């Protein structure tokens, strides 16, 4: 007897800024300005979960605009236990793109929110790596 297992899985990844302008706008409610030189994106899903990874050039004015758009956001500083817990949680994600740098000593704070979508579970993390001058967004949810 042969058993076929079928699963639903999809993934999309790009580093083409022009193609990703609409994804940036979908996430943050405005088109990326010229100061955002680089945008990277990976979306992946499997059955009932979706993960969204995005990275883009840091610009302090754009960060302020994103934070205002994505309220309410909490913050956690690098010297807090929750900061380490978030990093540990992110490390468990086996699908991280190679270009997606986890928070490290170059990150002072993480902006976050949980259960913000009409799903059974959702989490959002946003941080800036001061050394690479890149902003990172991680959104994960279950239906």
C-alpha positions in Angstrom: 0.0 0.0 0.0 1.3 3.4 -0.9 0.4 6.4 1.1 0.7 9.8 -0.4 1.0 12.7 2.0 0.0 16.0 0.5 0.6 19.3 2.2 0.0 22.9 1.4 3.2 25.0 1.5 4.3 28.1 -0.3 7.2 30.5 -0.2 8.2 33.7 -1.9 11.5 35.5 -1.6 12.9 38.6 -3.4 15.5 41.3 -3.0 14.3 43.4 -6.0 13.4 46.8 -4.5 11.1 47.8 -7.4 9.0 44.6 -7.1 8.9 45.0 -3.3 7.6 48.6 -3.1 4.0 47.3 -3.0 4.8 44.9 -0.2 6.4 47.7 1.8 3.3 49.9 1.2 1.0 46.9 2.2 2.9 46.6 5.4 3.3 50.2 6.4 0.6 52.2 4.5 3.0 54.3 2.4 5.4 53.8 -0.5 9.1 53.6 0.4 10.9 56.8 -0.2 14.2 57.0 -2.0 16.1 56.9 1.3 15.1 53.2 1.5 17.7 51.9 -0.9 17.3 48.2 -0.2 14.3 46.0 0.5 14.3 42.3 1.1 11.3 40.0 1.6 10.5 36.4 2.3 7.0 35.1 2.9 6.3 31.5 3.7 3.3 29.5 4.7 2.5 26.0 5.7 -1.1 24.8 6.3 -2.4 27.3 8.8 0.6 29.5 9.6 2.3 32.4 7.8 5.6 34.0 8.4 6.7 37.3 6.9 10.3 38.5 7.0 11.3 41.9 5.7 14.5 44.0 5.9 15.1 47.5 4.5 17.5 50.4 4.8 17.2 52.3 8.1 15.9 55.9 8.0 14.9 57.5 11.3 12.0 59.5 9.8 10.6 56.4 8.2 11.0 54.4 11.4 8.9 57.1 13.2 6.3 56.9 10.5 6.2 53.1 10.7 5.9 53.1 14.5 3.0 55.6 14.3 1.3 53.5 11.7 1.7 50.2 13.6 0.4 51.3 17.0 -0.1 50.1 19.6 3.5 48.8 19.9 5.4 47.8 23.0 9.1 48.2 23.4 11.7 46.0 25.2 15.3 47.2 25.8 18.3 45.0 25.3 19.0 44.6 29.0 15.6 43.0 29.6 14.9 39.3 30.0 12.0 39.5 27.5 14.5 40.8 24.9 16.5 37.5 25.3 13.3 35.5 25.1 12.3 37.1 21.8 15.7 36.3 20.4 15.5 32.7 21.6 12.0 32.4 20.0 13.3 33.8 16.7 16.3 31.4 16.7 13.8 28.5 16.7 12.5 29.5 13.2 14.1 27.1 10.8 13.0 29.1 7.8 15.0 32.3 8.5 16.5 33.8 5.3 20.3 34.1 5.3 20.0 37.9 5.0 17.7 38.2 8.0 19.9 39.2 11.0 18.5 38.4 14.4 18.8 41.1 17.2 22.3 41.2 18.7 24.6 43.6 20.5 23.9 46.2 17.7 20.2 46.3 18.6 19.1 48.5 21.5 15.4 47.7 21.5 12.7 45.6 19.9 9.2 47.0 19.1 6.6 44.3 19.4 3.0 43.4 19.7 1.1 40.1 20.2 -2.3 38.9 19.2 -3.0 42.0 17.0 -4.6 40.2 14.1 -8.0 38.4 13.9 -6.2 35.1 14.1 -5.7 32.6 16.9 -2.1 33.8 17.3 0.0 36.6 15.9 3.3 38.3 16.8 5.1 41.3 15.4 8.8 42.2 16.0 10.6 45.3 14.5 14.2 46.3 15.3 17.1 48.3 13.9 20.7 47.0 13.6 22.9 50.0 14.1 26.0 48.5 12.5 24.4 47.4 9.3 21.9 50.3 9.3 19.0 47.9 8.4 15.5 47.6 9.8 14.0 44.2 10.3 10.4 43.1 10.5 9.1 39.7 11.6 5.4 38.9 11.5 4.1 35.4 12.4 0.5 34.2 12.7 -1.7 31.2 12.8 -5.2 31.0 11.4 
